Structures are given as C-alpha cells and as structure tokens.
C-alpha cells in the first residue's frame, strides 16, 4: 500500500511543472475542473491522484502524462498484487506501458478492493477507455448507464463521459484498462 511519502514525487513534479508553466493553482483548476485545494493537496503529497486526474493535469499543462506516471514505477521483481500504488482508498494500479512515453495508448492493470468503489473525484478524460475484467464482478457507470461485467467481459466507452467503477464481489477485482487519449 502506498504511503504519503510515495505521493510526494508526483506532487513535487506537478508543482515544478505548474511553476515552470507559470500557472497559478486557480488557473490550473480552471483548465482541469479540479478544485484548487485538491491540486494543492496533490502537490503537497496529501492526496494520491487517480490516473484520470493525472491525465487531466498533464493535458492542461501540455506535457506527456508519462512525466508524472513514471514516478510511480516500481521494479517488476518487487511488485506483487498488494504492492500496487494506491490511488484512492480502494483503487490501485500498475502502468503496463511505462516504456511508451508520448504515445496515445496507455495500459493499466487495476485492482479494486472487495465490495468497494472509486472514491473522491469523478473520472472523466478526453479519449476512449477499454476495460476487460480478469477477476471479480465490476460495475462500470458511464454517465447514467450501468454496466455489470464479470470475468472475460469487456466494455469500450467514451471516457469524456463521467465514469466510475465499483467492485460488486467479495474478492479483489482485477481489470485490464486501456486508455486512448488523442
């Protein structure tokens, strides 16, 4: 599980990028739709941002998301299902395409704790998303549309629509998620 210390590299990079772009918290908030207080908490390492937020921040600052995502990479040998970087209280992931910076396609292996859902900010980012369930029973809300997926089922949707995932099963859910961002 991630600790506050693990969030600091992303926060420090975000702060440095924001300052290099000469953006205030308020300006970045207006470009992303995120609250200035939330961005400040990310910069201070108090909040672990989910992938969707990293994509929003990267797009707003016109930098490749791999700049922020690369700080989360761990050595393959040291990583187990329990060692994934925590993003929210119940959601964690591993970047499967760290060697593909500046690409439009990014792949992630996601774990959602038993009987839990994404918490915090809504997920919404320009592009498309493909989710394939490896284990568990997952509900994916895309706007008002509820999709319940079991192992070996998938969903492809417009990720600019607000979306949220929830694990409906008593076991940890595991998904392969591929994001396309233009």
C-alpha positions as CSV (number, residue, x, y, z in Angstrom):
1,X,0.0,0.0,0.0
2,X,1.2,3.5,-0.8
3,X,2.0,5.9,1.9
4,X,2.0,9.7,1.9
5,X,5.8,9.6,1.1
6,X,5.1,7.7,-2.2
7,X,2.8,10.6,-3.3
8,X,5.5,13.3,-2.8
9,X,7.4,12.6,-6.1
10,X,4.2,13.2,-8.1
11,X,3.4,16.2,-6.1
12,X,6.8,17.7,-6.4
13,X,6.8,17.1,-10.2
14,X,3.4,18.6,-10.5
15,X,4.4,21.7,-8.5
16,X,7.6,22.1,-10.6
17,X,5.7,21.7,-13.9
18,X,3.0,24.1,-12.8
19,X,5.6,26.7,-11.8
20,X,7.6,26.2,-15.0
21,X,4.4,26.9,-17.0
22,X,3.8,29.9,-14.8
23,X,0.3,28.7,-13.8
24,X,-1.4,29.6,-10.5
25,X,-3.4,27.0,-8.7
26,X,-6.6,28.8,-9.8
27,X,-5.5,28.8,-13.5
28,X,-4.7,25.1,-13.4
29,X,-8.0,24.4,-11.6
30,X,-9.9,26.3,-14.3
31,X,-8.1,24.3,-17.0
32,X,-8.9,20.9,-15.3
33,X,-12.2,21.5,-13.5
34,X,-10.4,20.3,-10.3
35,X,-10.6,22.3,-7.1
36,X,-7.5,24.5,-6.3
37,X,-7.4,22.9,-2.8
38,X,-7.4,19.4,-4.3
39,X,-4.5,20.3,-6.6
40,X,-2.6,21.8,-3.7
41,X,-3.1,18.6,-1.7
42,X,-1.7,16.6,-4.6
43,X,1.3,18.9,-4.8
44,X,1.9,18.5,-1.1
45,X,1.7,14.7,-1.2
46,X,-1.5,14.6,0.8
47,X,-3.6,13.1,-1.9
48,X,-2.8,10.2,-4.3
49,X,-4.3,11.3,-7.6
50,X,-6.0,8.6,-9.8
51,X,-4.9,8.1,-13.4
52,X,-7.8,10.2,-14.7
53,X,-6.6,13.2,-12.7
54,X,-3.0,12.7,-13.9
55,X,-4.3,12.8,-17.4
56,X,-6.3,15.9,-16.8
57,X,-3.4,17.7,-15.2
58,X,-0.9,16.6,-17.9
59,X,-3.3,17.7,-20.7
60,X,-3.9,21.1,-19.1
61,X,-0.1,21.7,-18.7
62,X,0.5,20.3,-22.2
63,X,3.0,17.7,-21.0
64,X,3.1,13.9,-21.6
65,X,1.4,12.1,-18.7
66,X,4.3,9.7,-18.5
67,X,6.3,12.5,-16.8
68,X,4.0,12.2,-13.8
69,X,3.2,8.5,-14.1
70,X,6.9,7.5,-14.3
71,X,7.5,8.4,-10.7
72,X,5.1,5.6,-9.7
73,X,7.0,2.8,-11.5
74,X,8.5,0.0,-9.3
75,X,10.8,-2.7,-10.2
76,X,8.9,-5.7,-11.6
77,X,10.5,-8.1,-9.1
78,X,9.4,-6.1,-6.1
79,X,5.8,-5.7,-7.2
80,X,3.0,-8.0,-6.1
81,X,-0.7,-7.5,-6.1
82,X,-0.6,-6.0,-2.6
83,X,2.3,-3.6,-3.6
84,X,0.5,-1.7,-6.3
85,X,0.4,2.1,-6.0
86,X,-2.7,3.2,-4.1
87,X,-4.7,5.9,-5.9
88,X,-7.7,6.2,-3.7
89,X,-8.9,4.3,-0.6
90,X,-10.0,1.3,-2.7
91,X,-8.4,1.5,-6.1
92,X,-4.8,0.7,-7.2
93,X,-3.0,0.2,-10.5
94,X,0.2,-0.6,-12.3
95,X,1.3,1.1,-15.5
96,X,1.8,-1.7,-18.1
97,X,3.2,0.6,-20.8
98,X,5.9,2.7,-19.0
99,X,8.2,2.3,-21.9
100,X,5.7,4.1,-24.2
101,X,6.0,7.8,-23.4
102,X,4.4,10.3,-25.8
103,X,2.0,7.6,-27.0
104,X,-1.7,7.9,-27.2
105,X,-2.4,4.4,-25.8
106,X,-1.7,3.5,-22.2
107,X,-2.5,0.2,-20.5
108,X,-3.0,-0.4,-16.7
109,X,-3.7,-3.4,-14.5
110,X,-6.2,-2.2,-11.9
111,X,-7.3,-3.7,-8.6
112,X,-10.4,-2.6,-6.7
113,X,-10.8,-3.8,-3.2
114,X,-13.7,-6.2,-2.3
115,X,-17.1,-4.6,-2.2
116,X,-15.8,-1.1,-2.8
117,X,-15.8,1.7,-5.3
118,X,-13.8,4.6,-6.5
119,X,-14.0,7.5,-4.0
120,X,-13.2,11.1,-4.4
121,X,-13.2,12.9,-7.8
122,X,-15.2,11.9,-10.8
123,X,-13.4,10.2,-13.6
124,X,-13.6,12.0,-16.9
125,X,-10.8,12.5,-19.5
126,X,-10.7,13.1,-23.3
127,X,-10.5,9.9,-25.3
128,X,-11.7,6.3,-25.1
129,X,-11.4,3.6,-22.5
130,X,-11.5,-0.2,-22.7
131,X,-11.9,-2.3,-19.6
132,X,-11.5,-6.1,-19.5
133,X,-12.4,-7.9,-16.3
134,X,-9.9,-10.5,-15.3
135,X,-11.3,-11.3,-11.8
136,X,-14.4,-10.3,-9.8
137,X,-17.7,-8.7,-10.7
138,X,-17.4,-5.0,-11.6
139,X,-20.0,-2.3,-12.2
140,X,-18.9,0.5,-14.5
141,X,-21.1,3.5,-14.6
142,X,-20.8,5.6,-17.8
143,X,-22.9,8.6,-17.1
144,X,-26.2,7.2,-16.1
145,X,-25.6,3.8,-17.9
146,X,-24.9,0.9,-15.6
147,X,-22.7,-1.9,-16.9
148,X,-22.1,-5.0,-14.9
149,X,-19.1,-7.1,-16.0
150,X,-17.8,-10.5,-14.9
151,X,-14.5,-12.2,-15.8
152,X,-13.8,-12.2,-19.6
153,X,-16.3,-9.5,-20.3
154,X,-15.3,-6.0,-21.5
155,X,-16.6,-2.5,-22.1
156,X,-15.4,0.1,-24.6
157,X,-16.7,3.7,-23.9
158,X,-16.2,7.4,-24.5
159,X,-14.0,8.4,-21.5
160,X,-15.0,12.0,-21.7
161,X,-18.3,11.0,-20.1
162,X,-18.1,10.8,-16.3
163,X,-17.4,7.3,-15.3
164,X,-16.9,5.3,-12.1
165,X,-16.1,1.7,-11.2
166,X,-17.3,-0.4,-8.3
167,X,-16.3,-3.9,-7.2
168,X,-19.5,-5.9,-6.5
169,X,-17.8,-9.1,-5.5
170,X,-16.4,-10.2,-2.1
171,X,-12.9,-10.7,-3.7
172,X,-10.5,-8.2,-5.1
173,X,-11.4,-7.3,-8.6
174,X,-8.7,-7.2,-11.3
175,X,-9.1,-5.4,-14.6
176,X,-7.0,-4.6,-17.7
177,X,-7.8,-1.0,-18.7
178,X,-6.5,0.6,-21.8
179,X,-6.9,4.4,-22.3
180,X,-6.6,6.2,-25.6
181,X,-6.0,9.9,-25.3
182,X,-5.7,12.0,-28.5
